[in-house]
Amino acid sequence: MTAFDSPYKALVIGASGSIGAAFLKRLQEDSLCQTVIAMARSSSHADVISIHLESEESIQKAALAVKEHGPFDLIVVATGVLHGDGFMPEKRLADIDMKVLQETFMANTFGPALLLKHFVPLISTRGVMALISAKVGSIEDNRLGGWYSYRASKAALNMLIKTASIELRRQKPEALVVAIHPGTVISDLSKPFAGGANARPADIAAEEMLATIQSLGGKDSGQFFTYDGHLLPW
């Protein structure tokens, strides 16, 4: 990677998932990456910092733990949930369930909101905080319906990112906060769905997203991108 002032420092939140792990591996292999720190809910590796998105105390503690290693030129947030134990995306209004709504928004919206709160201050003056969103979170692009909780939680995440970018611009005009759609990736998230048959490996998705992130400039802060650099409508 060459877009950041080298040597650069990176942080991957959600490093135990397919996309997060692929980002971590790619950054660890980059000779220009001076520091790369991994965070995840759970890990068998002692060098991975524990973080739980349902707990602001955990998020704040994780941010404080890495503050001395920053500021970071790249922060990747590769967290999220589409389905879980006992639930799948809703097909109809009649399928909406309060518990599922709460769990989905906790993972996709509330947790990332707190990550923005505690980790945006750790971005370098020309750094990028890229959060994994989803094309189905685009209100304008929604033509199929369904997936109420997931769509709404990602749409709300996009608004948080857009709003945070406006505040960040006042403090660090060249720093960026962006939403990025990874496409369909081979992972536990995509496995139950028909589109998963055409999914591509996580390492390819991570490489494509890193190339897109590298190409961004200050004017791109607060935007919603596909993995290959195209703008998505909100």
N, C-alpha and C positions, 0 to 999 in steps of 0.2 A: 504493500500500500504506500502511496506517495502523496496523497492529498493533504495529510496532516503534517504539521511541523514535525520533522523527525529528529530524534526518536520520539514516538508518541506513546500515550498511555490509554489503555482501554479497560472497560468494565462490562461484563456480561451478566445481566440479571435474568435468571431462568435458565441457567446453564445445564440443568439436568434434562431438559426437554430436547427433542430432536433438533429443532432449529437453533436453540441456544447452545447446545453441545457442538454443532457444526460451526457456529460463529467462534466459539472458544478455540476449537482446534485450528481453524484458519488463522486466528490472531496469534496463537502460540507458535505457529510455523513461520510467521512473518518476522524477519530479522530486524525490521524497523520498529517493531512494537517492543518498546522498552519494558513495559509492565502490562500484564493482563490479569485481571482479578475476576474470579467466578463467584457468583452467588446463586443459591438454589434452596428450595424448601428442604430437601434432604439429599444427602450424598454420603458415600462411603469414603470420600477423599477428605483428608484433614485440611487441605488447602482451599476448600470451598466454604465460603462464609454462609451460614444459615440465615435465611430470611423468610418471613411468613407474611404474605400480603394482607391477611385479615387482621394483623396487629400493627398499629402504628408504632408501638414501642419497639417491636422487632425491626421495622423498617428504619426507624431513627437510629437504633443501635448499630445496624449494618452500615448506615451512612457514616456514622461517627468512626466506625472501625476502619474505614478506607480513606477518610478525609486527609490524613497525613500523606497518603500515597498520590493524591491528586495535585492539581486539577486534572481532569480526564479529557482527552481529546475526542474520545468516542465512548458513549454509554449506550448499550443495546439492551432493550427490555423485551425479552422473548417469553412472555408469560401469557396465560389465557386458558379458558376452558370453553368447550363447545358442548360436550356431553360428560356424564359422570355416572356414578353408581346409581342405578335406578332411574335415570332420565336421559332422554334424547331431545334434540331440537323439536319444538312444537310445530305441528303442521296446521293447526287450526286455533282460533281464539279459545275454543272450548278446552284446549290442552294446557292453557296457561296455568301455572301453579306457583304460589307465592314462594315456596321453599326453593324452587328452581330459579325463579327470578332473583332471589336474594343471593344464592350461590353464584349464579352467573355474573351478576353485577359486582359482587365482591371480588371475583377473580379478574374480570375484564375492565372494570371501571373504578371502583372504590380503591382497590389496592394500587393500581397505576396512578391514581390521583395523588396518593400519598408518596409514591415514588417520585413523581414530579416535584412535590413539595420539598422533599428532603435531598433529592439528587440533582436537580437543576442547578443549585448553588455550587455543585462540584464540577460543572462543565468549565473547560478552559475558555479563553476569550474567543477562540475560533473553533470551539468544539461542537460536537453533534450529539444530541440525545435522540435516538431513533427507537420508536416504540412500534412493535408489531401490532398492526390493526388487521382489518379484513375488508375486502371489497364489498361483502354483503352488509357492511356497516354504512355504505353510501345510501343516503335517502333517495337521491336522484336516480341512482342506478337500480333501485329495487323494482324488478318487474315480475318476480315470481312469488313474492309473499312468503309467509311461513317464517320459521326460525325467529320468533318474536323476541325472546330473551337475548339471544346472541346478537341479532341485528341491532337491537336497541342499545345493548351494552357497548358495542363497538362504535355506534354513532355517538354515544355519550363520551366515549374515550376520545374520539376525534375532536369533539368540541373542547374538551379539556386541553388537548394538545394545541389547538388553534389559540385558545385563550392564553395558555402559558407562553406561547411564542411571542405574543404581543408584549407581555410583561418583560420577558427576557430581552427583547429588542431594545428596551429602554436602558437595560443594565449592561448588556454585552451585544452591541449591534451586529457583530459578525458571527455570533454563536447561533446554533439552530436547534429547534425541537421539531421533529417531523413524525408523521405516521407513515408506515410502509406496509403494503400488502405483499405477503410472501408468495402468493400463488398456492396451488395445491401441492403439498409436500408429503412425502412418505413419512407418516407419523401415526401415533396412537389416535390423534385427533381426527385424521382423515380416513382412517382404516374402515370405519363402519359405513362409509358412503360410496355411492356409485362413482363419483368423481375421483375417489382415491385410486381407482384402477389406472388412471392416467397421471398419477402424481409422480413428481420427479424427486430424486434424492435430496436430502437436506443439505449436503455439502455443496451441491450445485446452486440451490436456492440461496444459501448464505453467501456464496461467491458473487452471485448476481446482485444481491442486496448491498453487499459491501462496495461493489463497483458503482452502484447508484448513489450510495452515501458519499463516496469519494467525489462524485461529480457535482455535488450541490454547492451552492454559494449562499451568502447571507440572505439574498432575496427569496430563497426557497423555504425559509423557516415558516412553520405553521402550515405547510402544504401536505397533501395526501398523495403518496406515490405508489405505483406498482413496483414490483421487484426489478423490472427492467427500465425504470426511470420515467414512465408515463404518468401524467397527472390524472388523478381520479376525482370526480365531482363529489362534493360533500353530500 
